[in-house]
């Protein structure tokens, strides 16, 4: 009978799993999201995020997919650090992105109302900024 020998993992796979905790933390902090906020968005316990970031536990495939979505990245970037997407979204506030995703699932009429509210807030903010500028600075 032939003795089975354990096949060594390719170097890239070892690096992928061992670097995941640091990459997860880096991507989370880059998006200015606390462990608690990420846990709430993923509907998991905050201690589980801590375990992932300390390398004590590895997220399931489903959790990795949801993490990548919440952190506005790809699974490839999360696992390997290599970006395969042409460009990541410019929205850095993960809570805002989550709300926009929810709005995107609503009816056209509901989205239109939300856009009108957003437009009003932006208009008010710009008007306030203009009023604060010195008169000679406006063009």
Rosetta blueprint (number, residue, H / E / L):
1 X L
2 X L
3 X L
4 X L
5 X L
6 X L
7 X L
8 X L
9 X L
10 X L
11 X H
12 X H
13 X H
14 X H
15 X H
16 X H
17 X H
18 X H
19 X H
20 X H
21 X H
22 X H
23 X H
24 X H
25 X H
26 X H
27 X H
28 X H
29 X H
30 X H
31 X L
32 X L
33 X L
34 X L
35 X H
36 X H
37 X H
38 X H
39 X H
40 X H
41 X H
42 X H
43 X L
44 X L
45 X L
46 X H
47 X H
48 X H
49 X H
50 X H
51 X H
52 X H
53 X H
54 X H
55 X L
56 X L
57 X L
58 X L
59 X L
60 X L
61 X H
62 X H
63 X H
64 X H
65 X H
66 X H
67 X H
68 X H
69 X H
70 X H
71 X L
72 X L
73 X L
74 X L
75 X H
76 X H
77 X H
78 X H
79 X H
80 X H
81 X L
82 X L
83 X L
84 X L
85 X L
86 X L
87 X L
88 X L
89 X L
90 X L
91 X L
92 X L
93 X L
94 X H
95 X H
96 X H
97 X H
98 X H
99 X H
100 X H
101 X H
102 X H
103 X H
104 X H
105 X L
106 X L
107 X L
108 X H
109 X H
110 X H
111 X H
112 X H
113 X H
114 X H
115 X H
116 X H
117 X H
118 X H
119 X H
120 X H
121 X H
122 X H
123 X H
124 X H
125 X H
126 X H
127 X H
128 X H
129 X H
130 X H
131 X H
132 X H
133 X L
134 X L
135 X H
136 X H
137 X H
138 X L
139 X L
